[in-house]
Amino acid sequence: QVRLVESGGGLVQPGGSLRLSCAASGYAFGSYAMTWYRRAPGKEREPIATISVHGTSTNYAASVKGRFTISRDNAKNTVYLQMNNLKPEDTAVYYCGVLGSWGQGTQVTVSS
């Protein structure tokens, strides 16, 4: 059974940084691409960053490209999202997802 546990969210000022982590278990982590999603207040959940199986290929939504970096450590069954130059519009619950499953999410609030 897929289990995903996100962590690292919090309150940060505009221009600040956070690093999210997603610990995965219950499936062959190293065999699947991983995606970070977010759900902003009043909006649908949207994919924002995807990383290939070995981390050699990444894709980003236009809204985060150049500010966010996705990475993974297959030895630790963990995927990360480094978020720099955060903006108020980045406020959302952030989830990692694979095989149609998501974790409980971690709240990121960007506010002065």
C-alpha positions in Angstrom: 0.0 0.0 0.0 1.4 3.4 -1.1 2.2 5.7 1.9 3.4 9.2 1.4 4.3 11.6 4.2 5.0 15.2 3.5 6.8 17.6 5.8 8.6 20.9 6.0 5.9 23.3 5.5 5.3 26.4 7.6 4.9 30.2 7.6 7.5 32.2 5.7 7.9 35.8 4.6 7.8 36.7 0.9 11.2 36.1 -0.6 11.9 33.4 1.8 12.7 29.7 1.3 11.4 26.3 2.4 12.4 22.7 1.7 9.7 20.2 1.6 10.2 16.4 2.0 8.1 13.5 1.0 8.9 10.1 2.5 7.5 7.2 0.5 6.9 3.6 1.3 4.8 0.6 0.3 5.9 0.4 -3.4 9.0 0.4 -5.5 10.0 4.0 -5.1 12.9 3.9 -7.5 10.7 2.6 -10.3 8.3 5.6 -10.6 8.4 9.3 -11.4 7.3 11.5 -8.6 5.2 14.7 -8.7 4.6 17.5 -6.3 1.2 19.1 -6.3 -0.4 22.0 -4.5 -3.9 23.1 -3.7 -4.3 26.8 -3.1 -7.4 28.1 -1.2 -10.5 27.8 -3.4 -8.6 26.1 -6.3 -8.1 22.6 -7.7 -5.0 20.6 -6.9 -2.5 21.2 -9.6 0.9 19.5 -10.5 3.8 21.8 -10.1 7.0 19.7 -10.5 7.8 16.2 -11.7 11.0 14.2 -11.5 11.9 11.1 -13.5 12.9 7.8 -12.0 16.6 8.5 -11.8 16.3 12.3 -11.4 17.7 13.0 -14.8 14.6 14.8 -16.1 12.4 17.4 -14.4 9.5 19.5 -15.4 7.9 22.5 -13.8 4.7 24.5 -14.0 5.3 28.0 -15.4 4.3 29.5 -12.1 7.2 27.9 -10.2 9.9 27.5 -12.9 13.1 29.1 -11.9 12.2 29.3 -8.2 11.4 25.7 -7.2 13.7 22.6 -7.6 12.5 19.0 -7.3 15.0 16.3 -6.4 15.0 12.8 -5.1 17.1 10.3 -3.1 16.2 6.8 -4.1 18.3 5.4 -1.3 16.1 7.2 1.2 12.8 6.8 -0.7 12.4 10.5 -0.4 11.6 13.3 -2.8 12.2 17.0 -2.1 11.0 20.3 -3.2 13.3 23.3 -2.6 11.3 26.5 -2.8 13.0 29.8 -3.1 11.8 33.4 -3.6 8.4 32.4 -2.2 5.4 34.6 -3.1 2.1 35.0 -1.4 0.4 33.2 -4.3 2.5 30.1 -3.4 0.3 29.7 -0.3 -1.2 26.3 -0.5 -1.2 22.8 0.8 1.6 20.9 -0.9 1.3 17.2 -1.7 3.5 14.6 -3.3 1.8 12.0 -5.5 2.4 8.7 -7.3 0.2 5.9 -8.6 -3.0 7.9 -7.9 -2.1 8.4 -4.2 -1.3 11.5 -2.2 -0.1 12.1 1.3 -1.9 14.3 3.9 -0.1 17.4 2.6 1.9 20.1 4.3 0.7 23.7 4.6 2.9 26.5 3.2 1.8 30.0 4.0 3.7 33.0 2.5 2.8 36.2 4.3 4.5 39.2 5.9 
